[in-house]
């Protein structure tokens, strides 16, 4: 008997596989984020975030994210006739993502709508939601957001560029700034020999006259990491006669000619594939001074402070997406006669991840609220200075181990690149970046040392933790000791431990105010009381896993 070909080809039915985490609203399903916003931005209208959550959770946007990362940017140094071009070509999905990011105002728009009182918090929540879909394209978006405080150091440039930087109509063309509907900006600080030690930079700036944009210089040298080289302009550091100085370097000059920025190659990175990162050389490139000669580090660090906020926000968003995928998968997948999420060990792992994700969200949104208020509140100014390195250090440090554990919830499917589950592999590859970019862990610890040396820091931290006094004995012990440790901090070798403990104390105090009691108690018992192992999934027997999991992602 001869069987039909179709019958021969059929070996099994596919079942017990989860569906993709797609066509969901990332905002309305995220109760921890909503509660953090209620705490720090009461009365905030969330229609825009609801729309963004729906768009970023859509299958269409997830497809754009996959394609933008699969088809990486390509450098074209010359055209077919031999002319130098120095352009980077992107997949159309990259431009679709960039268009969405600008349309939702995730770049420089908070600087133009601060009258709401919560512009930075609203933008922070949107940044986290977008990160869940695709984090790579947010590199130029983040730098465009962060450039504003520093660029105001040249009022003439700011007058010409501010409108374009705040525009929500994305324009990918390489063209004169006045001919574009929107502008983006990047930065270039590090060089081969110095890395984070930017004072070791050798790139030279020679005064070349003055014009409508102020003091003009010729720049000769290089940058070892030059992210998003197709931005319209960059802030860079170079050595001027008066010392290391900040400069505004446009891609297209005011006379509509292309500046002498030579892209040598694109970085072949572990992750962040949709974003182009490059090595460049400047061959007498034209730039304009921003701020005073010799004050370049102070000038450009204003930009670095804002991008460090985005590192914490980005990691928090990636944690949330990894957690959501893990919860979604384990609610559908069965093993050993039960749904995975019904297995006691898996429930412990998922609840532990949920605690970590919510604590990261709470700390990141708290930091964003400090940026909204620091101009009018001395306490908020101190907290912005203190919590920026703390959040960047701790949240980003937790990201990679979080992603690994969430990936393990999916088993082998979590480790593959294709399909819906491939998002988890992309998240895992992306996680280390936020910890490294804009200053790795030791740089953040050193920044914390500078913050705590100010006389007002210990008192501000004590005031920040005061509302949680008496809520949990372990938090009381840590909160009581921290101001003394801040005052007594004398050695750099202890700075990482201090960053960790400040982060945990502030996270616990925030969870008391924004989360249910089950979340707060479990966090304090595990992170502060020691009722916890050395890996996720080691919460104590008394933890209310049901309450934590139901809050993390309602079924």
One Martini backbone bead per residue (centre of mass of N, CA, C, O) as a GRO file, in nm:
protein
  555
    1UNK     BB    1   0.095   0.037   0.024
    2UNK     BB    2   0.043   0.376  -0.071
    3UNK     BB    3   0.119   0.674   0.056
    4UNK     BB    4   0.064   0.982   0.077
    5UNK     BB    5   0.268   1.246   0.082
    6UNK     BB    6   0.128   1.405   0.310
    7UNK     BB    7   0.141   1.174   0.515
    8UNK     BB    8   0.451   1.139   0.523
    9UNK     BB    9   0.504   1.444   0.623
   10UNK     BB   10   0.341   1.366   0.878
   11UNK     BB   11   0.458   1.355   1.228
   12UNK     BB   12   0.303   1.605   1.378
   13UNK     BB   13   0.175   1.801   1.631
   14UNK     BB   14   0.138   2.132   1.733
   15UNK     BB   15   0.191   2.182   2.084
   16UNK     BB   16   0.255   2.347   2.372
   17UNK     BB   17   0.266   2.646   2.266
   18UNK     BB   18   0.324   2.966   2.263
   19UNK     BB   19   0.241   3.277   2.214
   20UNK     BB   20   0.293   3.575   2.127
   21UNK     BB   21   0.391   3.891   2.257
   22UNK     BB   22   0.112   4.042   2.111
   23UNK     BB   23  -0.124   4.270   2.086
   24UNK     BB   24  -0.055   4.472   2.329
   25UNK     BB   25  -0.076   4.681   2.612
   26UNK     BB   26   0.198   4.806   2.781
   27UNK     BB   27   0.045   5.000   2.981
   28UNK     BB   28  -0.229   4.865   3.085
   29UNK     BB   29  -0.045   4.601   3.189
   30UNK     BB   30   0.123   4.822   3.384
   31UNK     BB   31   0.087   4.879   3.709
   32UNK     BB   32   0.358   4.983   3.825
   33UNK     BB   33   0.376   5.228   3.637
   34UNK     BB   34   0.110   5.363   3.708
   35UNK     BB   35   0.179   5.398   4.015
   36UNK     BB   36   0.432   5.571   3.978
   37UNK     BB   37   0.280   5.804   3.840
   38UNK     BB   38   0.080   5.866   4.068
   39UNK     BB   39   0.300   5.952   4.270
   40UNK     BB   40   0.479   6.167   4.073
   41UNK     BB   41   0.207   6.235   3.863
   42UNK     BB   42  -0.050   6.371   3.949
   43UNK     BB   43  -0.288   6.402   3.687
   44UNK     BB   44  -0.182   6.258   3.456
   45UNK     BB   45  -0.214   6.225   3.128
   46UNK     BB   46  -0.251   5.889   2.950
   47UNK     BB   47  -0.324   5.878   2.646
   48UNK     BB   48  -0.043   5.872   2.514
   49UNK     BB   49   0.055   5.610   2.659
   50UNK     BB   50  -0.166   5.427   2.557
   51UNK     BB   51  -0.098   5.457   2.258
   52UNK     BB   52   0.195   5.364   2.281
   53UNK     BB   53   0.140   5.083   2.403
   54UNK     BB   54  -0.013   4.977   2.156
   55UNK     BB   55   0.204   5.020   1.940
   56UNK     BB   56   0.448   4.864   2.084
   57UNK     BB   57   0.258   4.589   2.108
   58UNK     BB   58   0.252   4.540   1.819
   59UNK     BB   59   0.319   4.338   1.557
   60UNK     BB   60   0.431   4.551   1.366
   61UNK     BB   61   0.652   4.669   1.556
   62UNK     BB   62   0.797   4.397   1.604
   63UNK     BB   63   0.880   4.364   1.312
   64UNK     BB   64   1.053   4.614   1.291
   65UNK     BB   65   1.252   4.527   1.509
   66UNK     BB   66   1.355   4.272   1.368
   67UNK     BB   67   1.451   4.403   1.099
   68UNK     BB   68   1.646   4.622   1.216
   69UNK     BB   69   1.834   4.385   1.340
   70UNK     BB   70   1.885   4.202   1.092
   71UNK     BB   71   1.929   4.473   0.915
   72UNK     BB   72   2.195   4.628   0.924
   73UNK     BB   73   2.385   4.875   0.907
   74UNK     BB   74   2.540   5.054   0.626
   75UNK     BB   75   2.842   5.147   0.495
   76UNK     BB   76   2.906   5.441   0.276
   77UNK     BB   77   3.192   5.597   0.166
   78UNK     BB   78   3.114   5.556  -0.147
   79UNK     BB   79   3.048   5.596  -0.458
   80UNK     BB   80   3.060   5.472  -0.789
   81UNK     BB   81   3.263   5.730  -0.862
   82UNK     BB   82   3.444   5.798  -0.579
   83UNK     BB   83   3.287   5.956  -0.386
   84UNK     BB   84   3.257   6.090  -0.089
   85UNK     BB   85   2.995   6.015   0.171
   86UNK     BB   86   2.940   5.907   0.457
   87UNK     BB   87   2.705   5.677   0.485
   88UNK     BB   88   2.407   5.536   0.635
   89UNK     BB   89   2.221   5.246   0.592
   90UNK     BB   90   1.875   5.165   0.637
   91UNK     BB   91   1.617   5.010   0.723
   92UNK     BB   92   1.289   5.093   0.706
   93UNK     BB   93   1.230   5.011   1.006
   94UNK     BB   94   1.403   5.220   1.139
   95UNK     BB   95   1.236   5.466   1.039
   96UNK     BB   96   0.972   5.379   1.172
   97UNK     BB   97   1.081   5.397   1.462
   98UNK     BB   98   1.179   5.688   1.461
   99UNK     BB   99   0.906   5.813   1.391
  100UNK     BB  100   0.766   5.717   1.652
  101UNK     BB  101   0.950   5.850   1.864
  102UNK     BB  102   0.898   6.143   1.769
  103UNK     BB  103   0.587   6.145   1.767
  104UNK     BB  104   0.601   6.084   2.098
  105UNK     BB  105   0.832   6.269   2.230
  106UNK     BB  106   1.137   6.123   2.313
  107UNK     BB  107   1.313   6.367   2.293
  108UNK     BB  108   1.293   6.725   2.315
  109UNK     BB  109   0.998   6.800   2.420
  110UNK     BB  110   1.018   6.857   2.733
  111UNK     BB  111   1.148   7.150   2.688
  112UNK     BB  112   0.855   7.259   2.554
  113UNK     BB  113   0.654   7.123   2.818
  114UNK     BB  114   0.700   7.214   3.135
  115UNK     BB  115   0.411   7.316   3.232
  116UNK     BB  116   0.309   7.034   3.350
  117UNK     BB  117   0.548   6.922   3.565
  118UNK     BB  118   0.584   6.611   3.393
  119UNK     BB  119   0.767   6.575   3.137
  120UNK     BB  120   0.990   6.366   3.227
  121UNK     BB  121   0.802   6.142   3.326
  122UNK     BB  122   0.641   6.095   3.069
  123UNK     BB  123   0.887   6.037   2.892
  124UNK     BB  124   0.994   5.798   3.060
  125UNK     BB  125   0.755   5.610   3.014
  126UNK     BB  126   0.780   5.608   2.704
  127UNK     BB  127   1.068   5.497   2.692
  128UNK     BB  128   0.999   5.224   2.820
  129UNK     BB  129   0.788   5.129   2.615
  130UNK     BB  130   0.972   5.138   2.366
  131UNK     BB  131   1.193   4.944   2.467
  132UNK     BB  132   1.022   4.685   2.455
  133UNK     BB  133   1.043   4.682   2.141
  134UNK     BB  134   1.306   4.903   2.086
  135UNK     BB  135   1.628   5.025   2.183
  136UNK     BB  136   1.838   5.118   1.963
  137UNK     BB  137   1.700   5.387   1.844
  138UNK     BB  138   1.734   5.546   2.127
  139UNK     BB  139   2.007   5.675   2.104
  140UNK     BB  140   1.942   5.939   1.938
  141UNK     BB  141   1.704   6.018   2.117
  142UNK     BB  142   1.859   6.055   2.382
  143UNK     BB  143   2.064   6.267   2.279
  144UNK     BB  144   1.855   6.478   2.196
  145UNK     BB  145   1.750   6.518   2.483
  146UNK     BB  146   2.035   6.580   2.631
  147UNK     BB  147   2.149   6.839   2.469
  148UNK     BB  148   2.006   7.096   2.566
  149UNK     BB  149   2.163   7.204   2.815
  150UNK     BB  150   2.435   7.230   2.656
  151UNK     BB  151   2.351   7.399   2.394
  152UNK     BB  152   2.289   7.668   2.554
  153UNK     BB  153   2.599   7.758   2.546
  154UNK     BB  154   2.487   7.836   2.244
  155UNK     BB  155   2.259   8.063   2.153
  156UNK     BB  156   2.271   8.064   1.841
  157UNK     BB  157   2.236   7.765   1.790
  158UNK     BB  158   1.982   7.728   1.958
  159UNK     BB  159   1.800   7.915   1.791
  160UNK     BB  160   1.826   7.734   1.521
  161UNK     BB  161   1.773   7.422   1.659
  162UNK     BB  162   1.534   7.387   1.864
  163UNK     BB  163   1.292   7.334   1.681
  164UNK     BB  164   1.399   7.075   1.539
  165UNK     BB  165   1.448   6.910   1.809
  166UNK     BB  166   1.119   6.928   1.881
  167UNK     BB  167   1.028   6.778   1.652
  168UNK     BB  168   0.785   6.514   1.523
  169UNK     BB  169   0.913   6.513   1.214
  170UNK     BB  170   1.073   6.292   1.067
  171UNK     BB  171   1.415   6.326   0.908
  172UNK     BB  172   1.661   6.134   0.726
  173UNK     BB  173   1.810   6.345   0.589
  174UNK     BB  174   2.090   6.490   0.430
  175UNK     BB  175   2.073   6.823   0.554
  176UNK     BB  176   1.998   7.123   0.606
  177UNK     BB  177   1.855   7.234   0.890
  178UNK     BB  178   1.644   7.439   0.742
  179UNK     BB  179   1.526   7.177   0.554
  180UNK     BB  180   1.414   7.036   0.811
  181UNK     BB  181   1.164   6.892   1.021
  182UNK     BB  182   1.402   6.738   1.180
  183UNK     BB  183   1.633   6.683   1.459
  184UNK     BB  184   1.949   6.526   1.542
  185UNK     BB  185   2.170   6.410   1.816
  186UNK     BB  186   2.505   6.364   1.921
  187UNK     BB  187   2.818   6.207   2.040
  188UNK     BB  188   3.185   6.281   2.115
  189UNK     BB  189   3.445   6.161   2.342
  190UNK     BB  190   3.595   5.904   2.287
  191UNK     BB  191   3.918   5.750   2.282
  192UNK     BB  192   4.152   5.518   2.250
  193UNK     BB  193   4.347   5.618   2.503
  194UNK     BB  194   4.092   5.686   2.726
  195UNK     BB  195   3.792   5.680   2.723
  196UNK     BB  196   3.669   5.791   3.017
  197UNK     BB  197   3.940   5.960   2.991
  198UNK     BB  198   3.897   6.259   2.839
  199UNK     BB  199   4.164   6.416   2.921
  200UNK     BB  200   4.329   6.230   2.701
  201UNK     BB  201   4.267   6.385   2.468
  202UNK     BB  202   4.395   6.480   2.120
  203UNK     BB  203   4.202   6.646   1.991
  204UNK     BB  204   4.205   6.935   1.782
  205UNK     BB  205   4.157   7.299   1.826
  206UNK     BB  206   4.129   7.571   1.588
  207UNK     BB  207   4.103   7.885   1.541
  208UNK     BB  208   3.869   8.034   1.262
  209UNK     BB  209   3.687   8.241   1.391
  210UNK     BB  210   3.384   8.441   1.338
  211UNK     BB  211   3.021   8.419   1.367
  212UNK     BB  212   2.689   8.368   1.413
  213UNK     BB  213   2.792   8.109   1.611
  214UNK     BB  214   3.071   8.217   1.674
  215UNK     BB  215   3.325   8.030   1.764
  216UNK     BB  216   3.550   7.897   1.528
  217UNK     BB  217   3.666   7.562   1.436
  218UNK     BB  218   3.929   7.326   1.382
  219UNK     BB  219   3.912   6.969   1.348
  220UNK     BB  220   4.162   6.723   1.466
  221UNK     BB  221   4.093   6.366   1.462
  222UNK     BB  222   3.914   6.144   1.694
  223UNK     BB  223   3.666   5.869   1.738
  224UNK     BB  224   3.587   5.558   1.883
  225UNK     BB  225   3.291   5.659   1.981
  226UNK     BB  226   3.017   5.713   1.735
  227UNK     BB  227   2.705   5.755   1.768
  228UNK     BB  228   2.494   5.804   1.533
  229UNK     BB  229   2.631   5.934   1.247
  230UNK     BB  230   2.335   6.044   1.116
  231UNK     BB  231   2.323   6.281   1.254
  232UNK     BB  232   2.317   6.635   1.236
  233UNK     BB  233   2.475   6.646   1.517
  234UNK     BB  234   2.747   6.726   1.757
  235UNK     BB  235   2.902   6.664   2.062
  236UNK     BB  236   3.237   6.753   2.144
  237UNK     BB  237   3.580   6.683   2.226
  238UNK     BB  238   3.856   6.925   2.254
  239UNK     BB  239   4.171   7.072   2.217
  240UNK     BB  240   4.234   7.378   2.328
  241UNK     BB  241   4.423   7.632   2.440
  242UNK     BB  242   4.231   7.622   2.720
  243UNK     BB  243   4.139   7.328   2.668
  244UNK     BB  244   3.892   7.129   2.724
  245UNK     BB  245   3.625   7.133   2.476
  246UNK     BB  246   3.314   7.223   2.356
  247UNK     BB  247   3.144   7.111   2.048
  248UNK     BB  248   2.976   7.198   1.748
  249UNK     BB  249   2.897   6.934   1.498
  250UNK     BB  250   2.804   6.938   1.182
  251UNK     BB  251   2.730   6.773   0.892
  252UNK     BB  252   2.603   7.041   0.781
  253UNK     BB  253   2.678   7.334   0.666
  254UNK     BB  254   2.566   7.656   0.618
  255UNK     BB  255   2.668   7.620   0.297
  256UNK     BB  256   2.578   7.313   0.217
  257UNK     BB  257   2.815   7.146   0.318
  258UNK     BB  258   3.011   6.882   0.397
  259UNK     BB  259   3.164   6.771   0.651
  260UNK     BB  260   3.487   6.649   0.784
  261UNK     BB  261   3.354   6.343   0.828
  262UNK     BB  262   3.508   6.025   0.882
  263UNK     BB  263   3.399   5.706   0.828
  264UNK     BB  264   3.562   5.411   0.897
  265UNK     BB  265   3.356   5.242   1.087
  266UNK     BB  266   3.158   4.989   1.216
  267UNK     BB  267   3.043   4.840   1.484
  268UNK     BB  268   3.068   4.505   1.617
  269UNK     BB  269   2.812   4.413   1.813
  270UNK     BB  270   2.645   4.230   2.038
  271UNK     BB  271   2.430   4.456   2.014
  272UNK     BB  272   2.247   4.709   1.897
  273UNK     BB  273   2.197   4.667   1.575
  274UNK     BB  274   2.015   4.913   1.466
  275UNK     BB  275   2.255   5.074   1.561
  276UNK     BB  276   2.498   5.305   1.479
  277UNK     BB  277   2.845   5.254   1.537
  278UNK     BB  278   3.153   5.451   1.535
  279UNK     BB  279   3.443   5.549   1.351
  280UNK     BB  280   3.626   5.863   1.348
  281UNK     BB  281   3.739   6.141   1.144
  282UNK     BB  282   3.899   6.465   1.155
  283UNK     BB  283   3.954   6.700   0.871
  284UNK     BB  284   3.906   7.000   0.945
  285UNK     BB  285   3.659   7.036   1.096
  286UNK     BB  286   3.367   7.216   1.168
  287UNK     BB  287   3.326   7.421   1.470
  288UNK     BB  288   3.148   7.522   1.773
  289UNK     BB  289   3.150   7.674   2.058
  290UNK     BB  290   3.059   7.547   2.393
  291UNK     BB  291   3.131   7.762   2.586
  292UNK     BB  292   3.420   7.741   2.747
  293UNK     BB  293   3.733   7.721   2.760
  294UNK     BB  294   3.806   7.429   2.953
  295UNK     BB  295   3.470   7.337   2.996
  296UNK     BB  296   3.387   7.061   2.859
  297UNK     BB  297   3.310   6.856   3.075
  298UNK     BB  298   3.087   7.017   3.217
  299UNK     BB  299   2.914   7.063   2.963
  300UNK     BB  300   2.873   6.753   2.865
  301UNK     BB  301   2.764   6.630   3.140
  302UNK     BB  302   2.478   6.727   3.107
  303UNK     BB  303   2.426   6.511   2.894
  304UNK     BB  304   2.511   6.257   3.057
  305UNK     BB  305   2.292   6.270   3.275
  306UNK     BB  306   2.047   6.209   3.087
  307UNK     BB  307   2.153   5.936   2.969
  308UNK     BB  308   2.156   5.790   3.244
  309UNK     BB  309   1.860   5.785   3.282
  310UNK     BB  310   1.808   5.613   3.021
  311UNK     BB  311   1.950   5.361   3.118
  312UNK     BB  312   1.751   5.296   3.344
  313UNK     BB  313   1.496   5.297   3.172
  314UNK     BB  314   1.580   5.084   2.964
  315UNK     BB  315   1.622   4.848   3.161
  316UNK     BB  316   1.337   4.853   3.278
  317UNK     BB  317   1.198   4.788   3.009
  318UNK     BB  318   1.340   4.516   2.958
  319UNK     BB  319   1.245   4.378   3.210
  320UNK     BB  320   0.944   4.396   3.152
  321UNK     BB  321   0.947   4.233   2.888
  322UNK     BB  322   1.073   3.974   2.999
  323UNK     BB  323   0.853   3.922   3.208
  324UNK     BB  324   0.607   3.911   3.019
  325UNK     BB  325   0.703   3.674   2.848
  326UNK     BB  326   0.731   3.472   3.081
  327UNK     BB  327   0.437   3.482   3.177
  328UNK     BB  328   0.301   3.415   2.910
  329UNK     BB  329   0.436   3.141   2.869
  330UNK     BB  330   0.373   2.996   3.153
  331UNK     BB  331   0.053   3.008   3.104
  332UNK     BB  332   0.074   2.789   2.847
  333UNK     BB  333   0.287   2.604   2.946
  334UNK     BB  334   0.346   2.256   2.993
  335UNK     BB  335   0.458   2.055   3.290
  336UNK     BB  336   0.405   1.790   3.474
  337UNK     BB  337   0.073   1.853   3.464
  338UNK     BB  338   0.135   2.171   3.438
  339UNK     BB  339   0.159   2.477   3.449
  340UNK     BB  340   0.434   2.653   3.493
  341UNK     BB  341   0.302   2.872   3.689
  342UNK     BB  342   0.217   2.627   3.898
  343UNK     BB  343   0.500   2.588   3.970
  344UNK     BB  344   0.672   2.657   4.248
  345UNK     BB  345   0.949   2.740   4.132
  346UNK     BB  346   0.843   2.931   3.911
  347UNK     BB  347   0.691   3.125   4.094
  348UNK     BB  348   0.939   3.228   4.241
  349UNK     BB  349   1.089   3.342   4.002
  350UNK     BB  350   0.870   3.537   3.895
  351UNK     BB  351   0.834   3.702   4.155
  352UNK     BB  352   1.125   3.799   4.174
  353UNK     BB  353   1.125   3.946   3.904
  354UNK     BB  354   0.891   4.137   3.972
  355UNK     BB  355   1.034   4.288   4.198
  356UNK     BB  356   1.271   4.396   4.029
  357UNK     BB  357   1.107   4.548   3.818
  358UNK     BB  358   0.950   4.740   4.006
  359UNK     BB  359   1.198   4.870   4.142
  360UNK     BB  360   1.317   4.988   3.883
  361UNK     BB  361   1.077   5.164   3.808
  362UNK     BB  362   1.062   5.334   4.067
  363UNK     BB  363   1.350   5.460   4.050
  364UNK     BB  364   1.337   5.583   3.762
  365UNK     BB  365   1.089   5.768   3.807
  366UNK     BB  366   1.209   5.923   4.043
  367UNK     BB  367   1.438   6.050   3.883
  368UNK     BB  368   1.263   6.200   3.677
  369UNK     BB  369   1.121   6.380   3.891
  370UNK     BB  370   1.378   6.538   3.967
  371UNK     BB  371   1.402   6.683   3.688
  372UNK     BB  372   1.134   6.843   3.718
  373UNK     BB  373   1.223   6.984   4.026
  374UNK     BB  374   1.527   7.096   4.060
  375UNK     BB  375   1.483   7.410   3.997
  376UNK     BB  376   1.277   7.441   4.277
  377UNK     BB  377   1.443   7.208   4.445
  378UNK     BB  378   1.688   7.114   4.654
  379UNK     BB  379   1.621   6.822   4.706
  380UNK     BB  380   1.595   6.738   4.405
  381UNK     BB  381   1.882   6.815   4.324
  382UNK     BB  382   2.021   6.611   4.510
  383UNK     BB  383   1.875   6.355   4.404
  384UNK     BB  384   1.975   6.375   4.115
  385UNK     BB  385   2.278   6.354   4.191
  386UNK     BB  386   2.253   6.078   4.348
  387UNK     BB  387   2.055   5.885   4.162
  388UNK     BB  388   2.198   5.864   3.895
  389UNK     BB  389   2.435   5.667   3.968
  390UNK     BB  390   2.264   5.462   4.124
  391UNK     BB  391   2.066   5.374   3.897
  392UNK     BB  392   2.271   5.309   3.681
  393UNK     BB  393   2.418   5.095   3.839
  394UNK     BB  394   2.194   4.897   3.956
  395UNK     BB  395   1.993   4.846   3.729
  396UNK     BB  396   2.206   4.763   3.512
  397UNK     BB  397   2.337   4.531   3.674
  398UNK     BB  398   2.060   4.357   3.685
  399UNK     BB  399   1.990   4.298   3.385
  400UNK     BB  400   2.146   4.040   3.291
  401UNK     BB  401   2.046   3.838   3.511
  402UNK     BB  402   1.752   3.880   3.446
  403UNK     BB  403   1.752   3.785   3.148
  404UNK     BB  404   1.854   3.500   3.200
  405UNK     BB  405   1.615   3.406   3.379
  406UNK     BB  406   1.389   3.466   3.177
  407UNK     BB  407   1.496   3.282   2.954
  408UNK     BB  408   1.473   3.014   3.123
  409UNK     BB  409   1.158   3.007   3.124
  410UNK     BB  410   1.173   2.914   2.801
  411UNK     BB  411   1.418   2.782   2.741
  412UNK     BB  412   1.521   2.718   2.427
  413UNK     BB  413   1.334   2.941   2.302
  414UNK     BB  414   1.497   3.183   2.438
  415UNK     BB  415   1.777   3.127   2.254
  416UNK     BB  416   1.641   3.213   2.004
  417UNK     BB  417   1.590   3.440   1.729
  418UNK     BB  418   1.333   3.352   1.617
  419UNK     BB  419   1.059   3.504   1.645
  420UNK     BB  420   0.905   3.591   1.931
  421UNK     BB  421   1.133   3.468   2.123
  422UNK     BB  422   1.374   3.646   2.008
  423UNK     BB  423   1.347   3.884   2.203
  424UNK     BB  424   1.509   3.760   2.440
  425UNK     BB  425   1.783   3.756   2.300
  426UNK     BB  426   1.793   4.061   2.248
  427UNK     BB  427   1.781   4.148   2.541
  428UNK     BB  428   2.039   4.005   2.637
  429UNK     BB  429   2.230   4.166   2.437
  430UNK     BB  430   2.146   4.457   2.549
  431UNK     BB  431   2.196   4.485   2.859
  432UNK     BB  432   2.509   4.574   2.885
  433UNK     BB  433   2.505   4.860   2.763
  434UNK     BB  434   2.384   5.041   2.995
  435UNK     BB  435   2.630   4.982   3.185
  436UNK     BB  436   2.850   5.115   2.987
  437UNK     BB  437   2.713   5.348   2.895
  438UNK     BB  438   2.802   5.645   3.031
  439UNK     BB  439   2.941   5.466   3.234
  440UNK     BB  440   3.050   5.250   3.426
  441UNK     BB  441   3.046   5.135   3.740
  442UNK     BB  442   3.297   5.297   3.842
  443UNK     BB  443   3.204   5.574   3.746
  444UNK     BB  444   2.950   5.581   3.922
  445UNK     BB  445   3.095   5.554   4.193
  446UNK     BB  446   3.253   5.820   4.160
  447UNK     BB  447   3.005   6.002   4.138
  448UNK     BB  448   2.900   5.934   4.417
  449UNK     BB  449   3.138   6.048   4.572
  450UNK     BB  450   3.088   6.340   4.484
  451UNK     BB  451   2.803   6.364   4.605
  452UNK     BB  452   2.871   6.285   4.916
  453UNK     BB  453   3.071   6.536   4.970
  454UNK     BB  454   2.831   6.685   5.019
  455UNK     BB  455   2.667   6.823   5.290
  456UNK     BB  456   2.351   6.764   5.181
  457UNK     BB  457   2.313   6.452   5.129
  458UNK     BB  458   2.241   6.306   5.395
  459UNK     BB  459   1.986   6.472   5.458
  460UNK     BB  460   1.832   6.405   5.198
  461UNK     BB  461   1.823   6.098   5.237
  462UNK     BB  462   1.675   6.101   5.505
  463UNK     BB  463   1.420   6.244   5.391
  464UNK     BB  464   1.351   6.030   5.174
  465UNK     BB  465   1.317   5.786   5.402
  466UNK     BB  466   1.114   5.883   5.625
  467UNK     BB  467   0.825   5.767   5.529
  468UNK     BB  468   0.942   5.455   5.604
  469UNK     BB  469   0.939   5.473   5.895
  470UNK     BB  470   0.842   5.167   6.056
  471UNK     BB  471   0.768   4.947   5.821
  472UNK     BB  472   1.068   4.804   5.849
  473UNK     BB  473   1.338   4.685   6.013
  474UNK     BB  474   1.544   4.665   5.780
  475UNK     BB  475   1.502   4.951   5.673
  476UNK     BB  476   1.572   5.098   5.931
  477UNK     BB  477   1.865   5.008   5.949
  478UNK     BB  478   1.960   5.116   5.674
  479UNK     BB  479   1.855   5.411   5.695
  480UNK     BB  480   2.016   5.480   5.958
  481UNK     BB  481   2.312   5.424   5.829
  482UNK     BB  482   2.353   5.585   5.563
  483UNK     BB  483   2.418   5.880   5.647
  484UNK     BB  484   2.678   5.796   5.796
  485UNK     BB  485   2.818   5.670   5.550
  486UNK     BB  486   2.820   5.921   5.380
  487UNK     BB  487   2.987   6.099   5.575
  488UNK     BB  488   3.229   5.862   5.600
  489UNK     BB  489   3.317   5.858   5.314
  490UNK     BB  490   3.669   5.783   5.186
  491UNK     BB  491   3.655   5.528   4.990
  492UNK     BB  492   3.630   5.387   4.678
  493UNK     BB  493   3.600   5.077   4.752
  494UNK     BB  494   3.290   5.143   4.880
  495UNK     BB  495   3.099   5.260   4.651
  496UNK     BB  496   2.936   5.019   4.545
  497UNK     BB  497   2.796   4.943   4.807
  498UNK     BB  498   2.654   5.212   4.844
  499UNK     BB  499   2.489   5.209   4.585
  500UNK     BB  500   2.330   4.958   4.652
  501UNK     BB  501   2.202   5.054   4.928
  502UNK     BB  502   2.061   5.304   4.826
  503UNK     BB  503   1.885   5.166   4.619
  504UNK     BB  504   1.733   4.971   4.811
  505UNK     BB  505   1.615   5.183   5.002
  506UNK     BB  506   1.461   5.351   4.792
  507UNK     BB  507   1.294   5.125   4.674
  508UNK     BB  508   1.146   5.050   4.932
  509UNK     BB  509   1.020   5.330   4.990
  510UNK     BB  510   0.859   5.336   4.722
  511UNK     BB  511   0.692   5.070   4.755
  512UNK     BB  512   0.529   5.166   4.999
  513UNK     BB  513   0.376   5.397   4.811
  514UNK     BB  514   0.305   5.206   4.524
  515UNK     BB  515   0.264   4.926   4.665
  516UNK     BB  516   0.179   4.654   4.789
  517UNK     BB  517   0.251   4.489   5.076
  518UNK     BB  518   0.361   4.227   4.946
  519UNK     BB  519   0.589   4.366   4.791
  520UNK     BB  520   0.734   4.517   5.015
  521UNK     BB  521   0.794   4.276   5.205
  522UNK     BB  522   0.946   4.096   5.001
  523UNK     BB  523   1.170   4.294   4.943
  524UNK     BB  524   1.279   4.329   5.232
  525UNK     BB  525   1.322   4.032   5.307
  526UNK     BB  526   1.524   3.977   5.070
  527UNK     BB  527   1.716   4.241   5.029
  528UNK     BB  528   1.745   4.322   5.361
  529UNK     BB  529   1.715   4.043   5.554
  530UNK     BB  530   1.824   3.766   5.393
  531UNK     BB  531   1.563   3.608   5.259
  532UNK     BB  532   1.794   3.497   5.045
  533UNK     BB  533   1.972   3.422   4.784
  534UNK     BB  534   2.191   3.411   4.478
  535UNK     BB  535   1.912   3.389   4.327
  536UNK     BB  536   1.654   3.355   4.158
  537UNK     BB  537   1.401   3.187   4.344
  538UNK     BB  538   1.461   3.261   4.686
  539UNK     BB  539   1.212   3.297   4.834
  540UNK     BB  540   1.034   3.287   5.096
  541UNK     BB  541   0.765   3.114   5.239
  542UNK     BB  542   0.590   3.394   5.319
  543UNK     BB  543   0.531   3.467   5.036
  544UNK     BB  544   0.297   3.632   4.816
  545UNK     BB  545   0.280   3.514   4.509
  546UNK     BB  546   0.000   3.577   4.400
  547UNK     BB  547   0.004   3.887   4.432
  548UNK     BB  548   0.255   3.942   4.259
  549UNK     BB  549   0.160   3.806   3.991
  550UNK     BB  550  -0.108   3.957   3.950
  551UNK     BB  551   0.032   4.236   3.928
  552UNK     BB  552   0.239   4.198   3.697
  553UNK     BB  553   0.011   4.012   3.519
  554UNK     BB  554  -0.283   3.992   3.432
  555UNK     BB  555  -0.482   3.727   3.312
   0.00000   0.00000   0.00000
